[in-house]
Amino acid sequence: MKKWLQQLMVISVAFVTFGVISPSHEIWAALQQKEDIKEAGEAQHDTRYGVQFDSPFLSDRAEQPRIATEEDLISGARDLAFVKFGSKIGPAIGNEFDEVIFPQIEQVIRETYGEQFQMDRKLAISEQPSGGHAEKIFNIKDAETDKNLLLFHVRTEKRPQDGYYFNFHYHEAADDYETHYALGDVYWSKNTPPKWLS
Protein backbone atom coordinates (compact mmCIF):
# COMPACT_ATOMS: atom_id res chain seq x y z
CA MET A 1 0.00 0.00 0.00
CA LYS A 2 1.34 3.45 -0.81
CA LYS A 3 2.63 5.41 2.16
CA TRP A 4 0.42 8.40 1.48
CA LEU A 5 -2.65 6.17 1.27
CA GLN A 6 -1.77 4.51 4.55
CA GLN A 7 -1.27 7.89 6.22
CA LEU A 8 -4.57 9.12 4.82
CA MET A 9 -6.28 6.02 6.25
CA VAL A 10 -4.67 6.54 9.66
CA ILE A 11 -5.75 10.17 9.80
CA SER A 12 -9.26 9.41 8.55
CA VAL A 13 -9.83 6.59 11.03
CA ALA A 14 -8.49 8.71 13.89
CA PHE A 15 -10.87 11.56 13.04
CA VAL A 16 -13.89 9.35 12.42
CA THR A 17 -13.42 7.35 15.64
CA PHE A 18 -12.38 10.39 17.70
CA GLY A 19 -9.05 8.73 18.46
CA VAL A 20 -10.49 5.44 19.77
CA ILE A 21 -8.45 3.58 17.15
CA SER A 22 -5.08 5.24 17.23
CA PRO A 23 -1.95 4.63 15.12
CA SER A 24 -0.56 2.49 17.95
CA HIS A 25 -3.53 0.09 17.67
CA GLU A 26 -2.94 -3.55 16.66
CA ILE A 27 -4.58 -3.02 13.25
CA TRP A 28 -1.88 -0.58 12.21
CA ALA A 29 0.92 -2.72 13.66
CA ALA A 30 -0.22 -5.70 11.56
CA LEU A 31 -0.53 -3.50 8.48
CA GLN A 32 2.96 -2.12 9.05
CA GLN A 33 4.45 -5.62 9.43
CA LYS A 34 2.98 -6.71 6.10
CA GLU A 35 4.36 -3.61 4.43
CA ASP A 36 7.81 -4.12 5.96
CA ILE A 37 7.93 -7.65 4.53
CA LYS A 38 7.03 -6.31 1.07
CA GLU A 39 9.63 -3.56 1.21
CA ALA A 40 12.42 -5.83 2.45
CA GLY A 41 13.51 -6.54 -1.14
CA GLU A 42 13.06 -2.92 -2.30
CA ALA A 43 15.52 -0.08 -1.87
CA GLN A 44 14.98 1.82 1.35
CA HIS A 45 14.34 5.56 1.29
CA ASP A 46 14.52 7.96 4.22
CA THR A 47 11.34 9.74 3.25
CA ARG A 48 9.02 8.10 5.77
CA TYR A 49 6.67 10.31 7.70
CA GLY A 50 5.10 9.40 10.97
CA VAL A 51 1.69 10.46 12.15
CA GLN A 52 0.87 10.07 15.81
CA PHE A 53 -2.28 10.86 17.74
CA ASP A 54 -2.20 10.72 21.51
CA SER A 55 -5.35 10.61 23.54
CA PRO A 56 -4.80 11.30 27.26
CA PHE A 57 -8.27 9.90 27.97
CA LEU A 58 -7.68 6.54 26.35
CA SER A 59 -4.01 5.93 27.02
CA ASP A 60 -3.52 3.42 29.79
CA ARG A 61 0.18 2.93 29.42
CA ALA A 62 2.50 5.31 31.18
CA GLU A 63 5.20 7.10 29.29
CA GLN A 64 8.55 5.53 30.04
CA PRO A 65 10.83 8.21 31.44
CA ARG A 66 14.41 8.59 30.31
CA ILE A 67 16.90 8.37 33.15
CA ALA A 68 18.32 11.85 33.55
CA THR A 69 21.51 13.40 34.80
CA GLU A 70 21.39 16.38 37.14
CA GLU A 71 21.89 18.76 34.21
CA ASP A 72 19.16 16.99 32.19
CA LEU A 73 16.73 17.54 35.06
CA ILE A 74 17.61 21.22 35.34
CA SER A 75 17.43 22.00 31.62
CA GLY A 76 14.28 19.88 31.30
CA ALA A 77 12.69 21.75 34.21
CA ARG A 78 13.25 25.11 32.53
CA ASP A 79 12.04 23.83 29.16
CA LEU A 80 8.84 22.35 30.65
CA ALA A 81 8.16 25.57 32.56
CA PHE A 82 8.27 27.61 29.36
CA VAL A 83 6.13 25.02 27.56
CA LYS A 84 3.54 25.48 30.32
CA PHE A 85 3.71 29.29 30.05
CA GLY A 86 2.95 29.15 26.35
CA SER A 87 3.40 31.99 23.90
CA LYS A 88 1.17 34.42 25.82
CA ILE A 89 2.45 34.14 29.40
CA GLY A 90 6.08 33.18 28.69
CA PRO A 91 7.27 36.47 27.16
CA ALA A 92 5.59 38.50 29.91
CA ILE A 93 7.03 36.66 32.93
CA GLY A 94 10.07 34.89 31.44
CA ASN A 95 12.74 37.28 32.74
CA GLU A 96 11.38 37.39 36.27
CA PHE A 97 10.95 33.62 36.27
CA ASP A 98 14.59 33.15 35.18
CA GLU A 99 15.90 35.61 37.77
CA VAL A 100 13.76 34.85 40.82
CA ILE A 101 11.96 31.50 40.58
CA PHE A 102 14.16 29.23 38.48
CA PRO A 103 17.30 29.52 40.69
CA GLN A 104 15.20 28.18 43.56
CA ILE A 105 13.82 25.33 41.42
CA GLU A 106 17.39 24.54 40.37
CA GLN A 107 18.55 24.46 44.00
CA VAL A 108 15.73 22.07 45.02
CA ILE A 109 16.52 19.78 42.07
CA ARG A 110 20.26 19.75 42.85
CA GLU A 111 19.64 18.94 46.52
CA THR A 112 17.16 16.19 45.64
CA TYR A 113 19.43 14.76 42.97
CA GLY A 114 22.34 14.64 45.44
CA GLU A 115 20.25 12.86 48.06
CA GLN A 116 18.85 10.36 45.57
CA PHE A 117 22.26 9.78 43.96
CA GLN A 118 23.64 8.76 47.36
CA MET A 119 20.79 6.26 47.62
CA ASP A 120 21.69 4.97 44.14
CA ARG A 121 18.36 6.04 42.66
CA LYS A 122 17.92 7.21 39.10
CA LEU A 123 15.64 10.19 38.52
CA ALA A 124 13.51 11.32 35.60
CA ILE A 125 11.17 14.15 34.68
CA SER A 126 7.98 12.24 34.23
CA GLU A 127 5.19 14.31 32.76
CA GLN A 128 4.23 17.06 30.37
CA PRO A 129 2.85 20.29 31.85
CA SER A 130 -0.89 20.52 32.22
CA GLY A 131 -2.90 23.18 30.45
CA GLY A 132 -6.02 25.16 31.18
CA HIS A 133 -6.12 26.19 34.83
CA ALA A 134 -4.33 23.11 36.25
CA GLU A 135 -1.24 23.69 38.39
CA LYS A 136 1.23 20.99 37.33
CA ILE A 137 4.46 22.10 35.63
CA PHE A 138 6.43 18.84 35.95
CA ASN A 139 7.18 15.99 38.34
CA ILE A 140 10.51 14.47 39.26
CA LYS A 141 10.30 10.78 40.03
CA ASP A 142 12.32 7.69 40.77
CA ALA A 143 12.71 6.10 37.34
CA GLU A 144 12.84 2.55 38.68
CA THR A 145 9.87 2.60 41.08
CA ASP A 146 7.89 5.17 39.05
CA LYS A 147 7.14 7.02 42.30
CA ASN A 148 6.92 10.82 42.24
CA LEU A 149 9.37 12.53 44.59
CA LEU A 150 8.72 16.20 43.79
CA LEU A 151 5.74 17.92 42.19
CA PHE A 152 6.39 21.43 40.84
CA HIS A 153 3.26 23.56 40.47
CA VAL A 154 2.17 27.10 39.63
CA ARG A 155 -1.16 28.43 40.86
CA THR A 156 -2.95 31.54 39.62
CA GLU A 157 -4.08 33.69 42.54
CA LYS A 158 -6.34 36.74 42.44
CA ARG A 159 -5.56 39.18 45.22
CA PRO A 160 -8.12 41.90 45.88
CA GLN A 161 -6.95 45.36 44.81
CA ASP A 162 -3.62 43.95 43.57
CA GLY A 163 -4.52 41.73 40.63
CA TYR A 164 -3.28 38.32 39.53
CA TYR A 165 -0.12 36.56 40.70
CA PHE A 166 1.45 33.26 39.73
CA ASN A 167 2.39 31.37 42.88
CA PHE A 168 5.21 28.87 42.25
CA HIS A 169 5.58 26.06 44.77
CA TYR A 170 6.44 22.38 45.07
CA HIS A 171 5.31 19.34 47.05
CA GLU A 172 7.39 16.44 48.41
CA ALA A 173 6.59 12.75 48.70
CA ALA A 174 8.00 12.77 52.23
CA ASP A 175 4.82 14.45 53.59
CA ASP A 176 2.41 12.90 51.06
CA TYR A 177 2.45 16.11 48.99
CA GLU A 178 0.43 18.03 51.59
CA THR A 179 2.74 20.98 52.29
CA HIS A 180 3.21 23.81 49.82
CA TYR A 181 6.89 24.75 49.76
CA ALA A 182 6.89 28.28 48.35
CA LEU A 183 9.30 29.24 45.59
CA GLY A 184 7.93 32.72 45.01
CA ASP A 185 5.29 34.82 43.27
CA VAL A 186 5.34 36.58 39.92
CA TYR A 187 2.89 39.42 39.26
CA TRP A 188 0.78 39.22 36.10
CA SER A 189 -1.56 42.25 36.04
CA LYS A 190 -5.10 43.19 37.05
CA ASN A 191 -6.39 41.51 33.91
CA THR A 192 -7.26 37.80 33.92
CA PRO A 193 -4.28 35.79 32.61
CA PRO A 194 -4.69 33.43 29.65
CA LYS A 195 -4.85 29.67 30.16
CA TRP A 196 -1.65 27.67 30.45
CA LEU A 197 -0.13 26.29 27.25
CA SER A 198 -1.88 28.99 25.19
Beta strands, then each sheet from edge to edge (+ up, - down):
strand 1: 123-125
strand 2: 136-142
strand 3: 147-159
strand 4: 163-172
strand 5: 181-187
sheet 1: 1+ 2- 3+ 4- 5+
end
